[in-house]
Amino acid sequence: MENIFPPIPSEVILTFGGFMTAPSNMSVTGVIAASTAGSVGGAVVLYYIGGILGLGRMKRIILKYGK
């Protein structure tokens, strides 16, 4: 979610995930695997959006909003 919705920092999500491993049946390995898969999945989505938009349009967006 942090890649798609930047206002949600990963530190908040990972802290909560780590906290939930103690009182529940979640494992640390599962939380790490899920957070890694989520991060990579979000990056792949953004990569394909950039590929669809093209280099020229991406440059215009970055120049307009990337300050």
Backbone torsions as a table, in degrees:
resi	resn	phi	psi	omega
1	MET	NA	-28.0	-177.3
2	GLU	-65.5	-29.5	180.0
3	ASN	-76.0	-38.8	-178.0
4	ILE	-81.6	-42.0	-179.2
5	PHE	-118.0	88.4	-173.8
6	PRO	-56.7	-24.8	180.0
7	PRO	-67.1	-12.7	179.1
8	ILE	-95.8	103.9	-178.7
9	PRO	-77.0	148.5	-178.9
10	SER	-66.5	-26.8	-179.6
11	GLU	-61.2	-36.1	179.1
12	VAL	-68.4	-46.8	-177.7
13	ILE	-66.5	-45.8	-177.7
14	LEU	-68.9	-33.7	175.7
15	THR	-63.7	-45.3	178.1
16	PHE	-63.8	-42.4	177.9
17	GLY	-61.6	-42.9	177.2
18	GLY	-64.9	-39.1	178.0
19	PHE	-64.3	-36.8	-176.7
20	MET	-75.0	-10.5	178.6
21	THR	-71.2	-25.5	-178.4
22	ALA	-75.8	-54.4	-175.3
23	PRO	-84.3	-4.8	-177.3
24	SER	-121.1	-174.1	179.4
25	ASN	-95.1	16.6	175.5
26	MET	-73.7	144.7	178.6
27	SER	-105.7	154.8	178.1
28	VAL	-61.8	-41.2	179.3
29	THR	-62.3	-40.3	178.1
30	GLY	-65.2	-40.7	178.3
31	VAL	-65.2	-41.8	178.4
32	ILE	-64.8	-43.9	179.5
33	ALA	-64.0	-42.4	179.6
34	ALA	-66.6	-40.6	179.8
35	SER	-68.6	-36.9	177.0
36	THR	-66.3	-45.1	178.6
37	ALA	-62.6	-39.6	178.3
38	GLY	-65.9	-41.3	179.4
39	SER	-65.9	-45.7	179.1
40	VAL	-65.9	-40.9	178.5
41	GLY	-61.0	-43.0	177.4
42	GLY	-64.4	-39.3	178.1
43	ALA	-65.8	-37.9	178.4
44	VAL	-65.4	-41.6	177.7
45	VAL	-60.1	-47.2	179.3
46	LEU	-64.7	-35.1	177.4
47	TYR	-61.9	-45.7	-179.2
48	TYR	-70.7	-32.9	174.7
49	ILE	-63.5	-42.6	176.2
50	GLY	-62.6	-38.7	177.7
51	GLY	-65.9	-38.1	178.9
52	ILE	-69.0	-41.8	-178.4
53	LEU	-70.3	-33.3	179.8
54	GLY	90.7	160.7	-174.6
55	LEU	-65.1	-43.8	-178.0
56	GLY	-62.5	-45.6	-179.6
57	ARG	-68.5	-37.4	177.9
58	MET	-64.0	-40.4	177.8
59	LYS	-62.0	-42.9	178.7
60	ARG	-63.3	-41.8	179.5
61	ILE	-63.5	-45.0	-178.9
62	ILE	-65.6	-41.1	178.7
63	LEU	-66.2	-33.3	-178.2
64	LYS	-80.2	-44.1	-171.9
65	TYR	-112.3	-4.7	-173.4
66	GLY	-90.3	29.7	-177.9
67	LYS	-90.0	NA	NA
